[in-house]
Amino acid sequence: MQSREMLTDITAAALHKGLDGVYARQLAIADNVANLETPRYQAKQVSFEDSLHMALRAERASAAAARRGGLIESVRPTEQVALGSLRRDGNTVSLETEILGMARSSTQYRVLSRLMSKRLKMLGRAINGGSRE
């Protein structure tokens, strides 16, 4: 296996796309909170998990694609208007929903970052013949 392939397998691609998706979600939540008092502002939500899951399944089914992560690389977070209660001013932002979303996203980001870090440490050990240096 070439060294470039080792760094771009489906695990690395999935972790990278997961981090991208959670980051996009955090930006949408920040926009929502910033516009909490803006009349007629429609809250945004970001989704990516379903398309990432489908890309992972498709790449696992194809041995050639599994080495590259190409289908996973094509996954993009999608932003849409969030369903929510319309206030009198036409705004749909719920501060409680946004706080819960930020807590969830922060946890997801932390977990994905740790997984990426552990993966890079494992690659470093493999390159160094098993030593921790």
Buried (B, 14 or more C-beta within 10 A) or exposed (E): EEEEEEEBBBBBBBBBBBBBBBBBBBBBBEBBBEBEEEEEBBBBBBBBBEBBEEBBEBBEEEEEBBBBBBBBBEBEBEBEEBEBEEEEEEBBBBEEBBEEBBEEBEEBBEEBBEBBEEBEEEBEEEEEEEEEE
